[in-house]
Amino acid sequence: MSSSLSAMPAGPDRRDPDEVAAQRRRAVRMALWLGMVAAAIYVAFILSGVFAP
């Protein structure tokens, strides 16, 4: 029986620290963008109820 090996390294200590840092920066940036979009939708929802005729 043949086992297929994953392309991902076995542990985080085997990854390039620069690659890990870059991935972390991308993840933080994406989380901030999604947070801002969610906050904008929330504010729009609140304002639509406040200013409804």
PDB file with one MODEL, atoms N, CA, C and O in Angstrom:
MODEL        1
ATOM      1  N   MET A   1       0.849  -1.173   0.000  1.00  0.00           N
ATOM      2  CA  MET A   1       0.000   0.000   0.000  1.00  0.00           C
ATOM      3  C   MET A   1       0.894   1.234   0.000  1.00  0.00           C
ATOM      4  O   MET A   1       1.835   1.326   0.788  1.00  0.00           O
ATOM      5  N   SER A   2       0.603   2.165  -0.870  1.00  0.00           N
ATOM      6  CA  SER A   2       1.398   3.378  -1.002  1.00  0.00           C
ATOM      7  C   SER A   2       0.738   4.514  -0.235  1.00  0.00           C
ATOM      8  O   SER A   2      -0.463   4.751  -0.360  1.00  0.00           O
ATOM      9  N   SER A   3       1.546   5.218   0.565  1.00  0.00           N
ATOM     10  CA  SER A   3       1.005   6.369   1.295  1.00  0.00           C
ATOM     11  C   SER A   3       1.439   7.637   0.578  1.00  0.00           C
ATOM     12  O   SER A   3       2.593   7.772   0.170  1.00  0.00           O
ATOM     13  N   SER A   4       0.507   8.558   0.432  1.00  0.00           N
ATOM     14  CA  SER A   4       0.848   9.826  -0.218  1.00  0.00           C
ATOM     15  C   SER A   4       1.320  10.805   0.848  1.00  0.00           C
ATOM     16  O   SER A   4       0.673  10.986   1.879  1.00  0.00           O
ATOM     17  N   LEU A   5       2.442  11.420   0.584  1.00  0.00           N
ATOM     18  CA  LEU A   5       3.011  12.375   1.528  1.00  0.00           C
ATOM     19  C   LEU A   5       2.508  13.773   1.209  1.00  0.00           C
ATOM     20  O   LEU A   5       2.392  14.151   0.043  1.00  0.00           O
ATOM     21  N   SER A   6       2.218  14.520   2.231  1.00  0.00           N
ATOM     22  CA  SER A   6       1.757  15.887   2.061  1.00  0.00           C
ATOM     23  C   SER A   6       2.923  16.782   1.672  1.00  0.00           C
ATOM     24  O   SER A   6       4.069  16.515   2.032  1.00  0.00           O
ATOM     25  N   ALA A   7       2.626  17.840   0.940  1.00  0.00           N
ATOM     26  CA  ALA A   7       3.651  18.802   0.562  1.00  0.00           C
ATOM     27  C   ALA A   7       4.014  19.713   1.729  1.00  0.00           C
ATOM     28  O   ALA A   7       5.050  20.377   1.705  1.00  0.00           O
ATOM     29  N   MET A   8       3.162  19.746   2.747  1.00  0.00           N
ATOM     30  CA  MET A   8       3.419  20.587   3.914  1.00  0.00           C
ATOM     31  C   MET A   8       4.471  19.926   4.799  1.00  0.00           C
ATOM     32  O   MET A   8       4.488  18.703   4.939  1.00  0.00           O
ATOM     33  N   PRO A   9       5.338  20.722   5.388  1.00  0.00           N
ATOM     34  CA  PRO A   9       6.331  20.143   6.300  1.00  0.00           C
ATOM     35  C   PRO A   9       5.666  19.572   7.553  1.00  0.00           C
ATOM     36  O   PRO A   9       4.534  19.923   7.888  1.00  0.00           O
ATOM     37  N   ALA A  10       6.381  18.699   8.228  1.00  0.00           N
ATOM     38  CA  ALA A  10       5.822  17.999   9.381  1.00  0.00           C
ATOM     39  C   ALA A  10       5.571  18.928  10.554  1.00  0.00           C
ATOM     40  O   ALA A  10       4.600  18.740  11.287  1.00  0.00           O
ATOM     41  N   GLY A  11       6.409  19.910  10.746  1.00  0.00           N
ATOM     42  CA  GLY A  11       6.253  20.782  11.902  1.00  0.00           C
ATOM     43  C   GLY A  11       6.558  22.221  11.564  1.00  0.00           C
ATOM     44  O   GLY A  11       7.209  22.502  10.557  1.00  0.00           O
ATOM     45  N   PRO A  12       6.096  23.132  12.393  1.00  0.00           N
ATOM     46  CA  PRO A  12       6.331  24.544  12.108  1.00  0.00           C
ATOM     47  C   PRO A  12       7.796  24.945  12.190  1.00  0.00           C
ATOM     48  O   PRO A  12       8.199  25.947  11.599  1.00  0.00           O
ATOM     49  N   ASP A  13       8.601  24.166  12.922  1.00  0.00           N
ATOM     50  CA  ASP A  13      10.018  24.511  13.047  1.00  0.00           C
ATOM     51  C   ASP A  13      10.793  24.220  11.769  1.00  0.00           C
ATOM     52  O   ASP A  13      11.942  24.643  11.641  1.00  0.00           O
ATOM     53  N   ARG A  14      10.194  23.514  10.831  1.00  0.00           N
ATOM     54  CA  ARG A  14      10.876  23.180   9.585  1.00  0.00           C
ATOM     55  C   ARG A  14      10.582  24.188   8.482  1.00  0.00           C
ATOM     56  O   ARG A  14      11.110  24.060   7.377  1.00  0.00           O
ATOM     57  N   ARG A  15       9.750  25.189   8.760  1.00  0.00           N
ATOM     58  CA  ARG A  15       9.395  26.172   7.747  1.00  0.00           C
ATOM     59  C   ARG A  15      10.348  27.358   7.813  1.00  0.00           C
ATOM     60  O   ARG A  15      10.946  27.643   8.851  1.00  0.00           O
ATOM     61  N   ASP A  16      10.470  28.030   6.697  1.00  0.00           N
ATOM     62  CA  ASP A  16      11.322  29.217   6.607  1.00  0.00           C
ATOM     63  C   ASP A  16      10.703  30.339   7.448  1.00  0.00           C
ATOM     64  O   ASP A  16       9.541  30.686   7.234  1.00  0.00           O
ATOM     65  N   PRO A  17      11.444  30.909   8.388  1.00  0.00           N
ATOM     66  CA  PRO A  17      10.877  31.967   9.250  1.00  0.00           C
ATOM     67  C   PRO A  17      10.360  33.170   8.470  1.00  0.00           C
ATOM     68  O   PRO A  17       9.374  33.787   8.873  1.00  0.00           O
ATOM     69  N   ASP A  18      11.010  33.515   7.359  1.00  0.00           N
ATOM     70  CA  ASP A  18      10.535  34.635   6.544  1.00  0.00           C
ATOM     71  C   ASP A  18       9.192  34.305   5.898  1.00  0.00           C
ATOM     72  O   ASP A  18       8.320  35.167   5.788  1.00  0.00           O
ATOM     73  N   GLU A  19       9.033  33.061   5.476  1.00  0.00           N
ATOM     74  CA  GLU A  19       7.770  32.628   4.868  1.00  0.00           C
ATOM     75  C   GLU A  19       6.645  32.658   5.909  1.00  0.00           C
ATOM     76  O   GLU A  19       5.528  33.082   5.613  1.00  0.00           O
ATOM     77  N   VAL A  20       6.947  32.212   7.109  1.00  0.00           N
ATOM     78  CA  VAL A  20       5.954  32.222   8.187  1.00  0.00           C
ATOM     79  C   VAL A  20       5.561  33.654   8.527  1.00  0.00           C
ATOM     80  O   VAL A  20       4.380  33.946   8.713  1.00  0.00           O
ATOM     81  N   ALA A  21       6.545  34.549   8.608  1.00  0.00           N
ATOM     82  CA  ALA A  21       6.260  35.949   8.923  1.00  0.00           C
ATOM     83  C   ALA A  21       5.420  36.594   7.824  1.00  0.00           C
ATOM     84  O   ALA A  21       4.506  37.363   8.118  1.00  0.00           O
ATOM     85  N   ALA A  22       5.718  36.292   6.573  1.00  0.00           N
ATOM     86  CA  ALA A  22       4.947  36.856   5.460  1.00  0.00           C
ATOM     87  C   ALA A  22       3.515  36.334   5.480  1.00  0.00           C
ATOM     88  O   ALA A  22       2.573  37.088   5.239  1.00  0.00           O
ATOM     89  N   GLN A  23       3.351  35.046   5.766  1.00  0.00           N
ATOM     90  CA  GLN A  23       2.006  34.480   5.833  1.00  0.00           C
ATOM     91  C   GLN A  23       1.228  35.106   6.990  1.00  0.00           C
ATOM     92  O   GLN A  23       0.034  35.374   6.859  1.00  0.00           O
ATOM     93  N   ARG A  24       1.893  35.338   8.111  1.00  0.00           N
ATOM     94  CA  ARG A  24       1.235  35.962   9.260  1.00  0.00           C
ATOM     95  C   ARG A  24       0.800  37.389   8.923  1.00  0.00           C
ATOM     96  O   ARG A  24      -0.301  37.806   9.284  1.00  0.00           O
ATOM     97  N   ARG A  25       1.664  38.137   8.231  1.00  0.00           N
ATOM     98  CA  ARG A  25       1.297  39.505   7.831  1.00  0.00           C
ATOM     99  C   ARG A  25       0.086  39.501   6.907  1.00  0.00           C
ATOM    100  O   ARG A  25      -0.804  40.340   7.046  1.00  0.00           O
ATOM    101  N   ARG A  26       0.046  38.553   5.956  1.00  0.00           N
ATOM    102  CA  ARG A  26      -1.106  38.465   5.056  1.00  0.00           C
ATOM    103  C   ARG A  26      -2.371  38.118   5.820  1.00  0.00           C
ATOM    104  O   ARG A  26      -3.438  38.659   5.531  1.00  0.00           O
ATOM    105  N   ALA A  27      -2.264  37.224   6.787  1.00  0.00           N
ATOM    106  CA  ALA A  27      -3.427  36.830   7.576  1.00  0.00           C
ATOM    107  C   ALA A  27      -3.931  37.997   8.422  1.00  0.00           C
ATOM    108  O   ALA A  27      -5.140  38.201   8.532  1.00  0.00           O
ATOM    109  N   VAL A  28      -3.024  38.761   9.017  1.00  0.00           N
ATOM    110  CA  VAL A  28      -3.423  39.915   9.828  1.00  0.00           C
ATOM    111  C   VAL A  28      -4.077  40.969   8.940  1.00  0.00           C
ATOM    112  O   VAL A  28      -5.098  41.548   9.311  1.00  0.00           O
ATOM    113  N   ARG A  29      -3.495  41.217   7.776  1.00  0.00           N
ATOM    114  CA  ARG A  29      -4.061  42.206   6.856  1.00  0.00           C
ATOM    115  C   ARG A  29      -5.465  41.800   6.417  1.00  0.00           C
ATOM    116  O   ARG A  29      -6.363  42.639   6.363  1.00  0.00           O
ATOM    117  N   MET A  30      -5.659  40.519   6.104  1.00  0.00           N
ATOM    118  CA  MET A  30      -6.977  40.039   5.687  1.00  0.00           C
ATOM    119  C   MET A  30      -7.971  40.151   6.840  1.00  0.00           C
ATOM    120  O   MET A  30      -9.123  40.526   6.623  1.00  0.00           O
ATOM    121  N   ALA A  31      -7.548  39.834   8.047  1.00  0.00           N
ATOM    122  CA  ALA A  31      -8.441  39.938   9.211  1.00  0.00           C
ATOM    123  C   ALA A  31      -8.851  41.390   9.447  1.00  0.00           C
ATOM    124  O   ALA A  31     -10.007  41.663   9.771  1.00  0.00           O
ATOM    125  N   LEU A  32      -7.916  42.317   9.286  1.00  0.00           N
ATOM    126  CA  LEU A  32      -8.246  43.733   9.452  1.00  0.00           C
ATOM    127  C   LEU A  32      -9.234  44.200   8.392  1.00  0.00           C
ATOM    128  O   LEU A  32     -10.181  44.920   8.705  1.00  0.00           O
ATOM    129  N   TRP A  33      -9.023  43.797   7.139  1.00  0.00           N
ATOM    130  CA  TRP A  33      -9.960  44.165   6.074  1.00  0.00           C
ATOM    131  C   TRP A  33     -11.346  43.606   6.350  1.00  0.00           C
ATOM    132  O   TRP A  33     -12.342  44.318   6.226  1.00  0.00           O
ATOM    133  N   LEU A  34     -11.411  42.345   6.720  1.00  0.00           N
ATOM    134  CA  LEU A  34     -12.719  41.738   6.991  1.00  0.00           C
ATOM    135  C   LEU A  34     -13.394  42.401   8.187  1.00  0.00           C
ATOM    136  O   LEU A  34     -14.613  42.575   8.197  1.00  0.00           O
ATOM    137  N   GLY A  35     -12.610  42.770   9.189  1.00  0.00           N
ATOM    138  CA  GLY A  35     -13.159  43.471  10.344  1.00  0.00           C
ATOM    139  C   GLY A  35     -13.724  44.825   9.960  1.00  0.00           C
ATOM    140  O   GLY A  35     -14.789  45.216  10.438  1.00  0.00           O
ATOM    141  N   MET A  36     -13.010  45.546   9.093  1.00  0.00           N
ATOM    142  CA  MET A  36     -13.506  46.852   8.654  1.00  0.00           C
ATOM    143  C   MET A  36     -14.785  46.716   7.833  1.00  0.00           C
ATOM    144  O   MET A  36     -15.705  47.521   7.977  1.00  0.00           O
ATOM    145  N   VAL A  37     -14.845  45.711   6.982  1.00  0.00           N
ATOM    146  CA  VAL A  37     -16.060  45.479   6.192  1.00  0.00           C
ATOM    147  C   VAL A  37     -17.222  45.126   7.109  1.00  0.00           C
ATOM    148  O   VAL A  37     -18.327  45.638   6.931  1.00  0.00           O
ATOM    149  N   ALA A  38     -16.989  44.267   8.078  1.00  0.00           N
ATOM    150  CA  ALA A  38     -18.045  43.891   9.017  1.00  0.00           C
ATOM    151  C   ALA A  38     -18.513  45.106   9.816  1.00  0.00           C
ATOM    152  O   ALA A  38     -19.713  45.276  10.033  1.00  0.00           O
ATOM    153  N   ALA A  39     -17.586  45.947  10.253  1.00  0.00           N
ATOM    154  CA  ALA A  39     -17.956  47.151  11.006  1.00  0.00           C
ATOM    155  C   ALA A  39     -18.756  48.110  10.124  1.00  0.00           C
ATOM    156  O   ALA A  39     -19.719  48.715  10.593  1.00  0.00           O
ATOM    157  N   ALA A  40     -18.375  48.255   8.868  1.00  0.00           N
ATOM    158  CA  ALA A  40     -19.106  49.136   7.953  1.00  0.00           C
ATOM    159  C   ALA A  40     -20.527  48.625   7.726  1.00  0.00           C
ATOM    160  O   ALA A  40     -21.474  49.412   7.696  1.00  0.00           O
ATOM    161  N   ILE A  41     -20.677  47.316   7.567  1.00  0.00           N
ATOM    162  CA  ILE A  41     -22.013  46.739   7.391  1.00  0.00           C
ATOM    163  C   ILE A  41     -22.834  46.950   8.656  1.00  0.00           C
ATOM    164  O   ILE A  41     -24.018  47.278   8.574  1.00  0.00           O
ATOM    165  N   TYR A  42     -22.238  46.771   9.800  1.00  0.00           N
ATOM    166  CA  TYR A  42     -22.932  46.971  11.075  1.00  0.00           C
ATOM    167  C   TYR A  42     -23.397  48.420  11.225  1.00  0.00           C
ATOM    168  O   TYR A  42     -24.542  48.671  11.599  1.00  0.00           O
ATOM    169  N   VAL A  43     -22.510  49.368  10.934  1.00  0.00           N
ATOM    170  CA  VAL A  43     -22.866  50.781  11.032  1.00  0.00           C
ATOM    171  C   VAL A  43     -23.973  51.114  10.035  1.00  0.00           C
ATOM    172  O   VAL A  43     -24.913  51.832  10.374  1.00  0.00           O
ATOM    173  N   ALA A  44     -23.873  50.602   8.814  1.00  0.00           N
ATOM    174  CA  ALA A  44     -24.915  50.856   7.823  1.00  0.00           C
ATOM    175  C   ALA A  44     -26.255  50.285   8.282  1.00  0.00           C
ATOM    176  O   ALA A  44     -27.294  50.911   8.075  1.00  0.00           O
ATOM    177  N   PHE A  45     -26.245  49.124   8.893  1.00  0.00           N
ATOM    178  CA  PHE A  45     -27.475  48.524   9.395  1.00  0.00           C
ATOM    179  C   PHE A  45     -28.087  49.395  10.490  1.00  0.00           C
ATOM    180  O   PHE A  45     -29.293  49.644  10.487  1.00  0.00           O
ATOM    181  N   ILE A  46     -27.267  49.851  11.413  1.00  0.00           N
ATOM    182  CA  ILE A  46     -27.765  50.707  12.500  1.00  0.00           C
ATOM    183  C   ILE A  46     -28.307  52.021  11.940  1.00  0.00           C
ATOM    184  O   ILE A  46     -29.396  52.451  12.318  1.00  0.00           O
ATOM    185  N   LEU A  47     -27.564  52.653  11.051  1.00  0.00           N
ATOM    186  CA  LEU A  47     -27.995  53.934  10.481  1.00  0.00           C
ATOM    187  C   LEU A  47     -29.257  53.785   9.628  1.00  0.00           C
ATOM    188  O   LEU A  47     -30.074  54.705   9.569  1.00  0.00           O
ATOM    189  N   SER A  48     -29.418  52.658   8.982  1.00  0.00           N
ATOM    190  CA  SER A  48     -30.622  52.472   8.161  1.00  0.00           C
ATOM    191  C   SER A  48     -31.865  52.406   9.064  1.00  0.00           C
ATOM    192  O   SER A  48     -32.947  52.825   8.652  1.00  0.00           O
ATOM    193  N   GLY A  49     -31.721  51.896  10.263  1.00  0.00           N
ATOM    194  CA  GLY A  49     -32.842  51.863  11.193  1.00  0.00           C
ATOM    195  C   GLY A  49     -33.084  53.215  11.844  1.00  0.00           C
ATOM    196  O   GLY A  49     -34.225  53.564  12.147  1.00  0.00           O
ATOM    197  N   VAL A  50     -32.028  53.973  12.061  1.00  0.00           N
ATOM    198  CA  VAL A  50     -32.157  55.263  12.734  1.00  0.00           C
ATOM    199  C   VAL A  50     -32.769  56.295  11.801  1.00  0.00           C
ATOM    200  O   VAL A  50     -33.613  57.092  12.212  1.00  0.00           O
ATOM    201  N   PHE A  51     -32.342  56.278  10.545  1.00  0.00           N
ATOM    202  CA  PHE A  51     -32.790  57.308   9.613  1.00  0.00           C
ATOM    203  C   PHE A  51     -33.950  56.851   8.727  1.00  0.00           C
ATOM    204  O   PHE A  51     -34.256  57.515   7.737  1.00  0.00           O
ATOM    205  N   ALA A  52     -34.591  55.749   9.054  1.00  0.00           N
ATOM    206  CA  ALA A  52     -35.724  55.266   8.255  1.00  0.00           C
ATOM    207  C   ALA A  52     -36.906  56.214   8.441  1.00  0.00           C
ATOM    208  O   ALA A  52     -37.192  56.641   9.559  1.00  0.00           O
ATOM    209  N   PRO A  53     -37.590  56.542   7.349  1.00  0.00           N
ATOM    210  CA  PRO A  53     -38.726  57.476   7.463  1.00  0.00           C
ATOM    211  C   PRO A  53     -39.934  56.888   8.158  1.00  0.00           C
ATOM    212  O   PRO A  53     -40.947  57.568   8.316  1.00  0.00           O
TER     213      PRO A  53
ENDMDL
END
